[in-house]
Amino acid sequence: MKKEHNIFPLAMLFCLAIVPVYGQYYSKTVMRATQRAKKMTRLHFFLHDTVSGENPSAVVIARPNITQPSSFGFGTLFAINDPLTVGPALTSTLIGNAQGLYVSSSRDPAVFTTVMYADFAFTSGRFNGSSFSLISRSSSSDAIRELAIVGGRGAFRMAQGFALTQINFANLTTGDVILECNVTLYHY
């Protein structure tokens, strides 16, 4: 047998021998995690979802290939970058933005139901650089909508909780909406 043929089995043996060493390093398990106190934070702000005008904060990015009476019909997918403010006026203090997606999920044209994923990021104040993630369903048939908080980062790391939203202003012609948001977060 030639020398070149002996190198391959030795290289394979070396690779197989090194795997358990790295496997142990990456699979180290901490038996007891340190207990940290869970905090509760309550937030109140307004979300401005603007689909009309020259500078909308929500745009249609996909629409089903069927005829529908409304541009907000079943299956329409929106991308959002909605401003979050301290007060209901768009000119009030900007504290962050909600970026994500929502899809119209009701076949009933009289009820606007969405499934929404959004990251609510704060860009000023006490929670600057922190955010929480929301994924939930909401319906226009509910006066107050309860949405699930499923995570967060920064000050809201590992957040859980809920957001209660209600319409502060709605323009049924353009589809522009201002939501009042009362958020309760449990986080570390």
Disulfide bonds with the S-S distance in Angstrom:
none
